[in-house]
Amino acid sequence: MPATVDYEQMLRGADLRVTRPRLAVLTAVYDHPHADTHSLIEAVGDELGEVSPQAVYDVLRALTDANLVRRIEPAGSVARYESRIGDNHHHIICRGCGAIADVDCAVGETPCLTASETHGFSIDEAEVIYWGRCPECAGAPTN
């Protein structure tokens, strides 16, 4: 991520009008990686005052459609949003607390990422989610 991000230029570059809600949502996604919609609604509300949840949903959809943010949906989790786009990175998720971190693509031989059958598809991306326990949860006793 660049040291400073010009959110207005990002919106203009995607042919989106620059509005306060769009700026606030884009800022919130950058400030809160892997945040769920509820958390983003709260962050935008803190920035703008009262904001309707539907307005945030609409902005998130527009930003996702414009490829300014990425929506991920890990199994058993609500949709989450991140600003890291344009690469085929993966995620690791803690089974204990739900923390999510980015994982760069595997390097070298990766047989598990090579489809055994393409069924005629032209494959351009693989989605991998690693599951485990973060350092804090790994040290905590389990019930």
PyRosetta script that sets phi, psi and omega in degrees:
from pyrosetta import init, pose_from_sequence

init()
pose = pose_from_sequence("MPATVDYEQMLRGADLRVTRPRLAVLTAVYDHPHADTHSLIEAVGDELGEVSPQAVYDVLRALTDANLVRRIEPAGSVARYESRIGDNHHHIICRGCGAIADVDCAVGETPCLTASETHGFSIDEAEVIYWGRCPECAGAPTN")
pose.set_psi(1, 135.2)
pose.set_omega(1, 179.1)
pose.set_phi(2, -62.4)
pose.set_psi(2, 158.5)
pose.set_omega(2, -179.7)
pose.set_phi(3, -60.3)
pose.set_psi(3, -43.6)
pose.set_omega(3, 174.1)
pose.set_phi(4, -126.7)
pose.set_psi(4, 141.2)
pose.set_omega(4, -177.4)
pose.set_phi(5, -113.5)
pose.set_psi(5, 129.3)
pose.set_omega(5, 177.8)
pose.set_phi(6, -94.2)
pose.set_psi(6, 88.8)
pose.set_omega(6, -176.2)
pose.set_phi(7, -63.2)
pose.set_psi(7, -36.7)
pose.set_omega(7, 178.7)
pose.set_phi(8, -62.1)
pose.set_psi(8, -44.0)
pose.set_omega(8, 179.4)
pose.set_phi(9, -65.6)
pose.set_psi(9, -37.5)
pose.set_omega(9, 177.6)
pose.set_phi(10, -60.1)
pose.set_psi(10, -44.7)
pose.set_omega(10, 180.0)
pose.set_phi(11, -65.1)
pose.set_psi(11, -45.8)
pose.set_omega(11, 179.5)
pose.set_phi(12, -62.4)
pose.set_psi(12, -40.1)
pose.set_omega(12, 179.4)
pose.set_phi(13, -63.6)
pose.set_psi(13, -23.8)
pose.set_omega(13, 178.0)
pose.set_phi(14, -97.2)
pose.set_psi(14, 12.4)
pose.set_omega(14, -178.2)
pose.set_phi(15, 58.7)
pose.set_psi(15, 37.2)
pose.set_omega(15, 175.1)
pose.set_phi(16, -111.0)
pose.set_psi(16, 140.1)
pose.set_omega(16, 175.5)
pose.set_phi(17, -64.2)
pose.set_psi(17, 144.0)
pose.set_omega(17, 177.0)
pose.set_phi(18, -84.9)
pose.set_psi(18, 114.3)
pose.set_omega(18, 177.6)
pose.set_phi(19, -127.9)
pose.set_psi(19, 159.5)
pose.set_omega(19, 178.7)
pose.set_phi(20, -59.8)
pose.set_psi(20, -44.9)
pose.set_omega(20, 178.3)
pose.set_phi(21, -61.8)
pose.set_psi(21, -41.2)
pose.set_omega(21, 179.2)
pose.set_phi(22, -64.6)
pose.set_psi(22, -42.8)
pose.set_omega(22, 177.8)
pose.set_phi(23, -62.5)
pose.set_psi(23, -42.9)
pose.set_omega(23, -178.2)
pose.set_phi(24, -66.6)
pose.set_psi(24, -41.4)
pose.set_omega(24, 179.9)
pose.set_phi(25, -68.6)
pose.set_psi(25, -44.5)
pose.set_omega(25, 179.5)
pose.set_phi(26, -61.1)
pose.set_psi(26, -43.2)
pose.set_omega(26, 177.3)
pose.set_phi(27, -61.6)
pose.set_psi(27, -43.4)
pose.set_omega(27, -179.2)
pose.set_phi(28, -63.0)
pose.set_psi(28, -40.3)
pose.set_omega(28, 179.1)
pose.set_phi(29, -64.1)
pose.set_psi(29, -41.3)
pose.set_omega(29, 178.3)
pose.set_phi(30, -68.0)
pose.set_psi(30, -36.0)
pose.set_omega(30, -177.9)
pose.set_phi(31, -79.0)
pose.set_psi(31, -21.8)
pose.set_omega(31, -175.3)
pose.set_phi(32, -131.6)
pose.set_psi(32, 76.7)
pose.set_omega(32, -178.4)
pose.set_phi(33, -57.9)
pose.set_psi(33, 138.3)
pose.set_omega(33, 177.3)
pose.set_phi(34, 65.3)
pose.set_psi(34, 24.4)
pose.set_omega(34, 179.7)
pose.set_phi(35, -74.1)
pose.set_psi(35, 148.3)
pose.set_omega(35, 174.3)
pose.set_phi(36, -84.9)
pose.set_psi(36, 170.5)
pose.set_omega(36, -175.4)
pose.set_phi(37, -61.5)
pose.set_psi(37, -41.8)
pose.set_omega(37, -179.6)
pose.set_phi(38, -58.2)
pose.set_psi(38, -44.9)
pose.set_omega(38, 179.0)
pose.set_phi(39, -63.7)
pose.set_psi(39, -38.1)
pose.set_omega(39, 179.0)
pose.set_phi(40, -69.2)
pose.set_psi(40, -37.3)
pose.set_omega(40, 176.6)
pose.set_phi(41, -60.7)
pose.set_psi(41, -43.3)
pose.set_omega(41, 178.1)
pose.set_phi(42, -63.2)
pose.set_psi(42, -44.5)
pose.set_omega(42, -179.3)
pose.set_phi(43, -63.4)
pose.set_psi(43, -41.5)
pose.set_omega(43, 179.0)
pose.set_phi(44, -67.6)
pose.set_psi(44, -39.6)
pose.set_omega(44, 176.6)
pose.set_phi(45, -61.5)
pose.set_psi(45, -39.2)
pose.set_omega(45, 176.8)
pose.set_phi(46, -62.7)
pose.set_psi(46, -34.0)
pose.set_omega(46, -178.5)
pose.set_phi(47, -79.8)
pose.set_psi(47, -44.6)
pose.set_omega(47, -171.9)
pose.set_phi(48, -102.8)
pose.set_psi(48, -9.4)
pose.set_omega(48, -169.2)
pose.set_phi(49, 89.0)
pose.set_psi(49, -143.7)
pose.set_omega(49, -177.6)
pose.set_phi(50, -69.5)
pose.set_psi(50, 131.3)
pose.set_omega(50, 178.0)
pose.set_phi(51, -143.4)
pose.set_psi(51, 140.5)
pose.set_omega(51, -179.3)
pose.set_phi(52, -77.8)
pose.set_psi(52, 141.1)
pose.set_omega(52, 176.0)
pose.set_phi(53, -56.2)
pose.set_psi(53, -37.6)
pose.set_omega(53, -179.3)
pose.set_phi(54, -62.2)
pose.set_psi(54, -36.3)
pose.set_omega(54, 177.9)
pose.set_phi(55, -62.6)
pose.set_psi(55, -40.9)
pose.set_omega(55, 179.2)
pose.set_phi(56, -66.9)
pose.set_psi(56, -44.0)
pose.set_omega(56, 176.7)
pose.set_phi(57, -57.1)
pose.set_psi(57, -44.7)
pose.set_omega(57, -179.0)
pose.set_phi(58, -63.2)
pose.set_psi(58, -42.3)
pose.set_omega(58, 179.5)
pose.set_phi(59, -66.7)
pose.set_psi(59, -43.2)
pose.set_omega(59, 178.3)
pose.set_phi(60, -59.9)
pose.set_psi(60, -39.8)
pose.set_omega(60, 177.9)
pose.set_phi(61, -63.4)
pose.set_psi(61, -45.2)
pose.set_omega(61, -179.5)
pose.set_phi(62, -63.7)
pose.set_psi(62, -42.3)
pose.set_omega(62, -179.9)
pose.set_phi(63, -67.6)
pose.set_psi(63, -37.1)
pose.set_omega(63, 177.3)
pose.set_phi(64, -67.7)
pose.set_psi(64, -45.6)
pose.set_omega(64, 178.9)
pose.set_phi(65, -61.1)
pose.set_psi(65, -31.5)
pose.set_omega(65, 179.9)
pose.set_phi(66, -86.7)
pose.set_psi(66, 3.6)
pose.set_omega(66, -178.9)
pose.set_phi(67, 59.5)
pose.set_psi(67, 34.6)
pose.set_omega(67, 174.7)
pose.set_phi(68, -94.5)
pose.set_psi(68, -23.5)
pose.set_omega(68, 173.6)
pose.set_phi(69, -136.2)
pose.set_psi(69, 162.3)
pose.set_omega(69, 179.6)
pose.set_phi(70, -117.0)
pose.set_psi(70, 134.9)
pose.set_omega(70, 176.9)
pose.set_phi(71, -100.2)
pose.set_psi(71, 129.5)
pose.set_omega(71, 174.8)
pose.set_phi(72, -121.4)
pose.set_psi(72, 149.5)
pose.set_omega(72, -179.8)
pose.set_phi(73, -135.2)
pose.set_psi(73, 79.1)
pose.set_omega(73, 178.1)
pose.set_phi(74, -62.5)
pose.set_psi(74, 147.0)
pose.set_omega(74, 179.5)
pose.set_phi(75, -54.6)
pose.set_psi(75, 133.7)
pose.set_omega(75, 178.2)
pose.set_phi(76, 76.7)
pose.set_psi(76, 10.5)
pose.set_omega(76, -177.0)
pose.set_phi(77, -129.7)
pose.set_psi(77, 155.2)
pose.set_omega(77, 172.7)
pose.set_phi(78, -72.5)
pose.set_psi(78, 166.2)
pose.set_omega(78, 177.4)
pose.set_phi(79, -61.1)
pose.set_psi(79, 144.5)
pose.set_omega(79, 177.4)
pose.set_phi(80, -132.0)
pose.set_psi(80, 159.3)
pose.set_omega(80, -174.9)
pose.set_phi(81, -127.8)
pose.set_psi(81, 145.9)
pose.set_omega(81, 178.8)
pose.set_phi(82, -142.7)
pose.set_psi(82, 158.3)
pose.set_omega(82, -178.9)
pose.set_phi(83, -93.0)
pose.set_psi(83, -12.1)
pose.set_omega(83, -179.3)
pose.set_phi(84, -79.2)
pose.set_psi(84, 105.3)
pose.set_omega(84, -178.1)
pose.set_phi(85, -125.8)
pose.set_psi(85, 170.2)
pose.set_omega(85, 172.0)
pose.set_phi(86, 84.4)
pose.set_psi(86, 1.2)
pose.set_omega(86, 173.6)
pose.set_phi(87, -135.6)
pose.set_psi(87, 167.3)
pose.set_omega(87, -177.2)
pose.set_phi(88, -102.9)
pose.set_psi(88, 58.3)
pose.set_omega(88, 179.0)
pose.set_phi(89, -83.2)
pose.set_psi(89, 167.7)
pose.set_omega(89, -177.2)
pose.set_phi(90, -120.8)
pose.set_psi(90, -172.2)
pose.set_omega(90, -176.9)
pose.set_phi(91, -137.5)
pose.set_psi(91, 153.8)
pose.set_omega(91, 171.4)
pose.set_phi(92, -122.3)
pose.set_psi(92, 134.9)
pose.set_omega(92, -173.8)
pose.set_phi(93, -126.0)
pose.set_psi(93, 133.6)
pose.set_omega(93, 178.5)
pose.set_phi(94, -79.4)
pose.set_psi(94, 127.3)
pose.set_omega(94, 177.1)
pose.set_phi(95, -69.3)
pose.set_psi(95, -20.8)
pose.set_omega(95, -178.2)
pose.set_phi(96, -83.0)
pose.set_psi(96, -61.7)
pose.set_omega(96, -173.2)
pose.set_phi(97, -106.0)
pose.set_psi(97, -10.0)
pose.set_omega(97, 179.3)
pose.set_phi(98, 84.9)
pose.set_psi(98, 5.7)
pose.set_omega(98, 178.2)
pose.set_phi(99, -57.9)
pose.set_psi(99, 144.1)
pose.set_omega(99, -179.2)
pose.set_phi(100, -125.1)
pose.set_psi(100, 136.8)
pose.set_omega(100, 175.9)
pose.set_phi(101, -133.0)
pose.set_psi(101, 152.5)
pose.set_omega(101, 177.2)
pose.set_phi(102, -77.5)
pose.set_psi(102, 145.8)
pose.set_omega(102, 175.0)
pose.set_phi(103, -130.8)
pose.set_psi(103, 123.6)
pose.set_omega(103, 177.0)
pose.set_phi(104, -65.5)
pose.set_psi(104, 158.2)
pose.set_omega(104, 179.8)
pose.set_phi(105, -59.5)
pose.set_psi(105, 149.3)
pose.set_omega(105, 177.1)
pose.set_phi(106, -64.0)
pose.set_psi(106, 146.6)
pose.set_omega(106, 176.9)
pose.set_phi(107, -113.5)
pose.set_psi(107, 158.7)
pose.set_omega(107, -178.4)
pose.set_phi(108, 81.3)
pose.set_psi(108, -157.8)
pose.set_omega(108, -177.8)
pose.set_phi(109, -68.9)
pose.set_psi(109, 128.5)
pose.set_omega(109, -178.3)
pose.set_phi(110, -133.8)
pose.set_psi(110, 69.7)
pose.set_omega(110, -175.8)
pose.set_phi(111, -59.5)
pose.set_psi(111, -30.6)
pose.set_omega(111, -179.1)
pose.set_phi(112, -70.6)
pose.set_psi(112, -15.8)
pose.set_omega(112, 179.1)
pose.set_phi(113, -99.4)
pose.set_psi(113, 1.7)
pose.set_omega(113, 177.5)
pose.set_phi(114, -99.9)
pose.set_psi(114, 114.5)
pose.set_omega(114, -176.9)
pose.set_phi(115, -64.2)
pose.set_psi(115, 133.4)
pose.set_omega(115, 178.6)
pose.set_phi(116, -74.0)
pose.set_psi(116, -23.2)
pose.set_omega(116, 178.5)
pose.set_phi(117, -148.1)
pose.set_psi(117, 129.2)
pose.set_omega(117, -179.4)
pose.set_phi(118, -95.0)
pose.set_psi(118, -14.8)
pose.set_omega(118, -178.3)
pose.set_phi(119, 53.3)
pose.set_psi(119, 30.3)
pose.set_omega(119, 178.6)
pose.set_phi(120, 85.9)
pose.set_psi(120, -3.5)
pose.set_omega(120, -179.9)
pose.set_phi(121, -74.7)
pose.set_psi(121, 149.2)
pose.set_omega(121, 169.2)
pose.set_phi(122, -97.2)
pose.set_psi(122, 100.1)
pose.set_omega(122, -173.3)
pose.set_phi(123, -77.5)
pose.set_psi(123, 130.1)
pose.set_omega(123, 179.1)
pose.set_phi(124, -125.0)
pose.set_psi(124, -0.8)
pose.set_omega(124, -178.3)
pose.set_phi(125, -160.3)
pose.set_psi(125, 147.2)
pose.set_omega(125, 172.7)
pose.set_phi(126, -124.4)
pose.set_psi(126, 137.8)
pose.set_omega(126, 179.0)
pose.set_phi(127, -110.9)
pose.set_psi(127, 121.6)
pose.set_omega(127, -180.0)
pose.set_phi(128, -124.4)
pose.set_psi(128, 133.6)
pose.set_omega(128, 173.8)
pose.set_phi(129, -123.8)
pose.set_psi(129, 123.0)
pose.set_omega(129, 175.8)
pose.set_phi(130, -92.9)
pose.set_psi(130, 139.4)
pose.set_omega(130, 178.8)
pose.set_phi(131, -119.0)
pose.set_psi(131, 144.3)
pose.set_omega(131, 178.0)
pose.set_phi(132, -178.4)
pose.set_psi(132, -151.7)
pose.set_omega(132, 178.0)
pose.set_phi(133, -125.4)
pose.set_psi(133, 134.5)
pose.set_omega(133, 177.2)
pose.set_phi(134, -68.7)
pose.set_psi(134, 165.8)
pose.set_omega(134, -178.0)
pose.set_phi(135, -55.8)
pose.set_psi(135, -38.7)
pose.set_omega(135, -179.3)
pose.set_phi(136, -68.0)
pose.set_psi(136, -43.3)
pose.set_omega(136, -179.7)
pose.set_phi(137, -74.3)
pose.set_psi(137, -30.9)
pose.set_omega(137, 179.5)
pose.set_phi(138, -63.8)
pose.set_psi(138, -30.5)
pose.set_omega(138, -179.7)
pose.set_phi(139, -88.3)
pose.set_psi(139, -8.7)
pose.set_omega(139, -178.3)
pose.set_phi(140, -85.1)
pose.set_psi(140, 144.4)
pose.set_omega(140, 177.3)
pose.set_phi(141, -66.8)
pose.set_psi(141, 145.6)
pose.set_omega(141, 177.5)
pose.set_phi(142, -100.1)
pose.set_psi(142, 151.6)
pose.set_omega(142, -179.3)
pose.set_phi(143, -87.5)
pose.dump_pdb("model.pdb")
